[in-house]
């Protein structure tokens, strides 16, 4: 769609814009807070949808999402690289599957590190990781930032 808008000069007959209203730009601190709250909402919603995935209320969702986000930023890339190399580069070819497994591993690690999140087994973490990915994609699509 963006390529079509660029080709048409961003306008159609009558002078209306195809691109819609401009997206808001927030500073890095506000972006971090909004991302954190969005991830916490994703954790809470995932807990409602997936059996065996539980968060202890809104505060628990905020704590678990903060721990998960920090772990994902700090060691997610390392686990991704280890899996990619350990599978003789197939993990890099099928990066979407590797990212899904890395997120499930980090969810289990978050479960072990905090009392705010409970996951029954690794299969539940895999399902929760998929649900969180779908919710994240939906949030990115709907997000004004």
N, C-alpha and C positions, 0 to 999 in steps of 0.2 A: 504494500500500500504506500509505503514511504517513497518508493521509486516512482510510482505513478504520480504522486503528489509533486515530486521534484520535476518530473517531465512536464507536467501541466503548469508548472510555475506556482503551485500552491493554490490556484484559483480555478473555478469552473465558471460556466456561463452565469452571468448575473453578478460576478464578483465575490461569491461566497467562498470561504476557505474550506478545503477538503481536510486539512490537518486538524481542525477543531481548535478549541481554546489552547493557548500555550500551557505547557506543563509548569508547575511551580518548582522553583529551585530553592531548596533549603540548605542551610549550612551543614557541615559535617556532624556537629553535635546533635542537631535536630534529626538528621537522617539516621544517626545511630539509635536515638531514642525511638523513633518511629519504627525502625526495623526490629528493635527489641520487643516493642509492644506487639507488633505484627506477628513475630515468632511466638510470643507468649499466647496470643490468641489462637495461633495454629496448634500449639501444644494442647490448649484447653479443648479446642474443637476435636482434635485427634483423640483425646481421652474420651470424648462423648461418642465417637464413631468406632473405635477399635477396642474390642474386649481384651483385657489383660494389660492395657496401657492406662495408668492412672496418675493424675497429678493431684496434689493436695490443695485444691482451691486456686483462686486467682494469684495469691502470693506464691504458691507452689509453682504455678505455671511461669511466673516471672523469674523465680530463682532457677528453675530447671532450664528455661530458655537462655538465661544469662550464662549458666555453666556450659550448656551445649554450644552456644555461640562462641565462647572463649576457646573451648576444646576444638571446635571445627576450624577456627582461625589458626590456633597454635599448632595442632598436630594433624589436622585433616589432610593437608597436602603430603605429609610424611607417610601416612598410612596409604594414601592413594599411590604414591611412588613405590612403596614396598610391594603392594599388591601388583602394580603394573610390571615391575621387574621380576617379581616372583612367579608370574604367569607367563614369562618369556614374551613380554610386550602385548599379550592379548588383552590385558587389563587396560592398556592405553587405547587399543583399537576399539574395545567395547567400553569406552569411558563412562557412558551413562550407567551401565551395570556396576562398574567399580565405584562410582560416586554413591549409588544406592546402597551398596554394601558398606562403604565407609561411613555413611550417615547412620546405618543400623548399628555398626560397631560403636560409634560415638554416642548413640542413644543409650546403649547398654553401659558404656563407661559413665555417662551422666547418671544413670540409675545407681551405679555403684558409689559414686562420689557424693550424691545428695539424697536427702530423705524426702525431697519434694516430688520425686518421680519414682514410680514402680512399674517395671516391665516384667511380665511373667517369664518369657523365654525369648530366644533369639528370633524365632519365627514372628512373634508379635512385634519385635523391633523392626523387622523387614517390612511388615505391613504398615506400621506406623511411619517408617521412613518414606514409603511410597505415598501415603496420605499427606504427609507434611510437604513432600515435593509438589503434589498437585495443588495443595492449598497455597504454597509459595508462588507457584506459577500463576494461579488465579489472582492472588494479591498483587503481584507485579503487573498483571494486565489491568486490574481495576485501579491501581494506585495513581494518585495525582503527582507523586514525586519521583 
